Amino acid sequence: MRAHFSYWKGRMEQRRLILAGPVPIEPGTFGILIVRANGVEEAEELLKGDPAVSSGTMAFEIYPLRLALYEAGQYDA
């Protein structure tokens, strides 16, 4: 988990990770990452670089988001 946290902290410093954290439904079940990527393939490469994923400790699913509203105002991307 230390390597997992360090990896994503590094991606945050690179402005590739927007937010991350566990979801407190069933402890240890899953977490959410919101990443900044130019498409699904780029997001997948970021996730595959996570030591917890590459070791088989964690798996991931990608759900693309088309941003409609953002705290700074409307976003028309």
KAWOQUI-V141792 format. One record per backbone hydrogen bond with DSSP energy under -0.5 kcal/mol. CO is the residue of the C=O (numbers start at 1). NH is the residue of the N-H. E is the energy in kcal/mol with one decimal. If there is no record, write none. Layout:
# KAWOQUI-V141792
<<CO,NH,E> <CO,NH,E>>
This chain:
# KAWOQUI-V141792
<<1,5,-2.8> <2,6,-2.6> <3,7,-2.6> <4,8,-2.1> <5,9,-2.3> <6,10,-2.2> <7,11,-1.8> <8,12,-2.1> <9,13,-2.0> <10,14,-1.3> <11,16,-3.2> <11,17,-0.9> <12,15,-1.6> <16,36,-3.6> <19,34,-2.6> <21,32,-2.7> <22,24,-0.6> <23,25,-1.9> <26,29,-2.4> <30,23,-2.5> <32,21,-1.6> <33,35,-0.6> <34,18,-3.2> <34,19,-1.3> <35,37,-0.7> <37,39,-0.9> <39,43,-1.9> <40,44,-2.7> <41,45,-2.0> <42,46,-1.9> <43,47,-2.3> <44,48,-2.6> <45,49,-1.2> <47,50,-1.3> <50,53,-1.0> <50,54,-2.8> <51,55,-1.6> <52,57,-1.1> <52,58,-2.5> <53,56,-1.4> <65,67,-0.8> <68,75,-1.3> <70,73,-3.0> <73,70,-1.6>>
